[in-house]
Amino acid sequence: MSLSSSLIKELQQICGENGVMTSEVDRQNYSYDAAVLEPTIPAAVIRPNSKEAIGKVISLCNDSGTPVTVRGAGTNLSGGTIPDKNGIVLLTNRMNRIIELNETDMHVRVEPGVVTADLAAQVAAKGLFYPPDPGSQAVSTIGGNVAENAGGLRGFKYGVTKDYVMSVEFFDALGRKVTSGSKTVKCVTGYNLAGLMTASEGTLGIFSEITLKLIPPPAASKAMMAVYDSVEAATQTVAAIIADRIVPCTLELMDNFTINAVEDFSNVGLPRDAKALLLIEVDGHPAQVAEDGEKVEQICKKLGARAIQVAQNDAEKDKVWEARRAALSALARLKPTLVLEDATVPRSKIPAMVSAVEKLAQKYDIPIGTFGHAGDGNLHPTLLTDRRDAAHWDRVEHCVADLFDAALSLGGTLSGEHGIGIAKAGFMRNEVGQSSIDFSRTMKAAIDPNNILNPGKIIGR
Ligand SMILES: Cc1cc2nc3c(=O)[nH]c(=O)nc-3n(C[C@H](O)[C@H](O)[C@H](O)COP(=O)(O)OP(=O)(O)OC[C@H]3O[C@@H](n4cnc5c(N)ncnc54)[C@H](O)[C@@H]3O)c2cc1C
C-alpha cells in the first residue's frame, strides 16, 4: 500500500523532496537487513535532517497510524529494521554530526547517524578512547549500536555500548522530545530511561542525540595467537585465564572450519591444520601488560598450545585482528545463506557450549563454523545453508532452536549482542517467562498506544 498523497506532501514539507523516497527501487532497498528473514517493502523511506523533523514525522505517523521503523546502517542480525507492512523506514544517515567532543570532561555528543568507526577515529585523534568495536563498525551507526547495545571484540575488559551511554535524547511515539541522563559521571535523577532505551531496538523511541563516555587509551598492548590441536584445550585455556583473574581486552576463539575459510579468503598465514586458535590481546600500563602477557603465555602452554605467536609490531598485530575480522565474510562465501547466532553462556560454560554446537552440527548434518568472543561467553556458531533448499532450511531451523535450548540449559541467554528483533521474538518466553513479556507489552502499550514504533520486534504483537 502507498501513503496518501497528502501525507507524502506533508512529509516532503518536513524533510524536503529528496528526504522522501517512494520509488519501487528505493523501497526495495530498505526492505531487508543483515538477518536472513523475509523482506517487507515499506510504503516510503524518509530521511529527516534535524531533530525537529524527527519529531514532526513521528507525530504525523502517529496521527495516521503509520508504523515507523528507524534504521541506521541496517547491519543488525535479528531483523530489527525489517519494516512493517504499510509502514515507513526512517533513515538517520543525514544526521551524522559529532556535535561536541569534550576533551576535559571526556564525553562526546553525537547525532544518531554517526558511523561508529568515524567516531572512534575522531576521538582517538584527540588522545581519547571509545572502546565498543562491533565487527560492523566501518558502517554501523551509534544510534543502531545503542538501540542494540552492541558489543564487539573488546567487551571482555571494556564492556559494551551501554557502559558508555551517559545520556540520550529521543522522540517518543507521540513526537515529544524526551531526555534522560546527564553529562556528569554520576546521575540518579529520575527513572533510568537512558538504560531502558538502550537495547530497545527502535520500539520505544527514536534517538536524536546521544552522549557517550570516553576514557584514556591504554598505554601499551600485546597481542598473540595460540595454536591448539584440540578445541577442548583452547576452551579450557579461556576458562583458566579467567580463573587466574587476568582480564585481556580481547579473547577470541576460532575453530578449524573458520580458520580454513579465513585462509581461503585472505591468506594471512593461519595454520590450516590447527583445531582451534585463541587470539588474545592484553593492554594497560606497560608493566601490567608484560606481567599479564607472560602469565597468559604460560597458561596457554600449560593447557596444550602447540605454538604461541606473539605479534612483534603493529603490522603483525593488525594481521592477527584482520584474520578475526575476516571470519564472517570468509564463511559467507561458502554457501548462499549464512545464519550467524550469538547465544551466550556463562564463561565457565564455554567448553560445554562448544561441545553442544559440535554435536548439533553432526545431528543435523549442517556445516557450522564457530568463532567469537570466547572471553565473554559469546560465541558465534555460524550455520551454512541454502535457504532455497527447503529440507536443509528446515534442519537449520530445528538446529537453531536446539542451540538456544543448549545455551539456556547452561544458564545462558538468547542473545549476547545481536538483539532479538523478529528473529528471536518467538523464543523470548523460554528465557524471560510470560510475565516479563506481559510487563513489557503493558509498558509499550502505555508509551506507544497506537503501536507505531517498530511493531512486532522483541515482544511480538
Ligand atoms: C559483518 C557484521 C559484523 C557484526 N559484528 C557485530 C559485533 O561484533 N558486535 C555486535 O554487537 N553486533 C555486530 N553486528 C550486528 C550489528 O552491526 C549491530 O547490531 C549494530 O549495532 C547495528 O547498527 P546499525 O547502525 O546497522 O543499526 P540498524 O541495523 O540500522 O538498526 C538496529 C536496531 O536499532 C534501531 N535503531 C537504529 N537507529 C535508531 C535510532 N536512532 N533510535 C532508536 N533506534 C534505532 C533499529 O530500529 C533496529 O531495531 C555485526 C553485523 C555485521 C553485518
The ligand as a Tripos MOL2 file, in Angstrom:
@<TRIPOS>MOLECULE
LIG
   53    58     1     0     0
SMALL
NO_CHARGES

@<TRIPOS>ATOM
      1 C1         29.6590   -8.1420    9.4790 C.3       1 LIG1
      2 C2         28.9070   -7.8220   10.7380 C.ar      1 LIG1
      3 C3         29.5870   -7.8530   11.9470 C.ar      1 LIG1
      4 C4         28.9130   -7.5450   13.1310 C.ar      1 LIG1
      5 N1         29.6070   -7.5750   14.3040 N.ar      1 LIG1
      6 C5         28.9800   -7.2480   15.4540 C.ar      1 LIG1
      7 C6         29.6890   -7.2770   16.6990 C.ar      1 LIG1
      8 O1         30.8760   -7.5890   16.7600 O.2       1 LIG1
      9 N2         29.0020   -6.9470   17.8070 N.ar      1 LIG1
     10 C7         27.6760   -6.5900   17.7770 C.ar      1 LIG1
     11 O2         27.1130   -6.2810   18.8210 O.2       1 LIG1
     12 N3         26.9790   -6.5880   16.6170 N.ar      1 LIG1
     13 C8         27.5930   -6.8860   15.4670 C.ar      1 LIG1
     14 N4         26.8960   -6.8800   14.2870 N.ar      1 LIG1
     15 C9         25.4530   -6.5200   14.2990 C.3       1 LIG1
     16 C10        25.1610   -5.0140   14.0050 C.3       1 LIG1
     17 O3         26.1950   -4.4300   13.2700 O.3       1 LIG1
     18 C11        24.9240   -4.2280   15.2890 C.3       1 LIG1
     19 O4         23.7110   -4.6500   15.8790 O.3       1 LIG1
     20 C12        24.8610   -2.7050   15.1120 C.3       1 LIG1
     21 O5         24.7150   -2.1030   16.3780 O.3       1 LIG1
     22 C13        23.7310   -2.2330   14.1990 C.3       1 LIG1
     23 O6         23.9720   -0.8740   13.8510 O.3       1 LIG1
     24 P1         23.2140   -0.2400   12.6170 P.3       1 LIG1
     25 O7         23.5550    1.2030   12.5420 O.co2     1 LIG1
     26 O8         23.4530   -1.0300   11.4030 O.co2     1 LIG1
     27 O9         21.7090   -0.3750   13.1120 O.3       1 LIG1
     28 P2         20.4350   -0.9330   12.3210 P.3       1 LIG1
     29 O10        20.6870   -2.3200   11.8790 O.co2     1 LIG1
     30 O11        20.0640    0.0620   11.2900 O.co2     1 LIG1
     31 O12        19.3630   -0.8950   13.4640 O.3       1 LIG1
     32 C14        19.4720   -1.7710   14.5650 C.3       1 LIG1
     33 C15        18.2980   -1.5280   15.5210 C.3       1 LIG1
     34 O13        18.4240   -0.2440   16.0830 O.3       1 LIG1
     35 C16        17.2560    0.5370   15.8270 C.3       1 LIG1
     36 N5         17.7140    1.9110   15.6230 N.ar      1 LIG1
     37 C17        18.5860    2.3630   14.6730 C.ar      1 LIG1
     38 N6         18.7640    3.6730   14.7950 N.ar      1 LIG1
     39 C18        18.0000    4.0850   15.8480 C.ar      1 LIG1
     40 C19        17.7160    5.3630   16.4530 C.ar      1 LIG1
     41 N7         18.2400    6.4970   16.0010 N.pl3     1 LIG1
     42 N8         16.8730    5.3950   17.5130 N.ar      1 LIG1
     43 C20        16.3060    4.2450   18.0000 C.ar      1 LIG1
     44 N9         16.5130    3.0360   17.4470 N.ar      1 LIG1
     45 C21        17.3530    2.9520   16.3890 C.ar      1 LIG1
     46 C22        16.6140   -0.1010   14.6110 C.3       1 LIG1
     47 O14        15.2300    0.1400   14.5270 O.3       1 LIG1
     48 C23        16.9480   -1.5740   14.8320 C.3       1 LIG1
     49 O15        15.9930   -2.1540   15.6770 O.3       1 LIG1
     50 C24        27.5330   -7.2130   13.0920 C.ar      1 LIG1
     51 C25        26.8540   -7.1930   11.8720 C.ar      1 LIG1
     52 C26        27.5280   -7.4970   10.7090 C.ar      1 LIG1
     53 C27        26.7740   -7.4570    9.4110 C.3       1 LIG1
@<TRIPOS>BOND
     1     1     2 1
     2     2     3 ar
     3     2    52 ar
     4     3     4 ar
     5     4     5 ar
     6     4    50 ar
     7     5     6 ar
     8     6     7 ar
     9     6    13 1
    10     7     8 2
    11     7     9 ar
    12     9    10 ar
    13    10    11 2
    14    10    12 ar
    15    12    13 ar
    16    13    14 ar
    17    14    15 1
    18    14    50 ar
    19    15    16 1
    20    16    17 1
    21    16    18 1
    22    18    19 1
    23    18    20 1
    24    20    21 1
    25    20    22 1
    26    22    23 1
    27    23    24 1
    28    24    25 2
    29    24    26 1
    30    24    27 1
    31    27    28 1
    32    28    29 2
    33    28    30 1
    34    28    31 1
    35    31    32 1
    36    32    33 1
    37    33    34 1
    38    33    48 1
    39    34    35 1
    40    35    36 1
    41    35    46 1
    42    36    37 ar
    43    36    45 ar
    44    37    38 ar
    45    38    39 ar
    46    39    40 ar
    47    39    45 ar
    48    40    41 1
    49    40    42 ar
    50    42    43 ar
    51    43    44 ar
    52    44    45 ar
    53    46    47 1
    54    46    48 1
    55    48    49 1
    56    50    51 ar
    57    51    52 ar
    58    52    53 1
@<TRIPOS>SUBSTRUCTURE
     1 LIG1         1 GROUP 0 **** ****
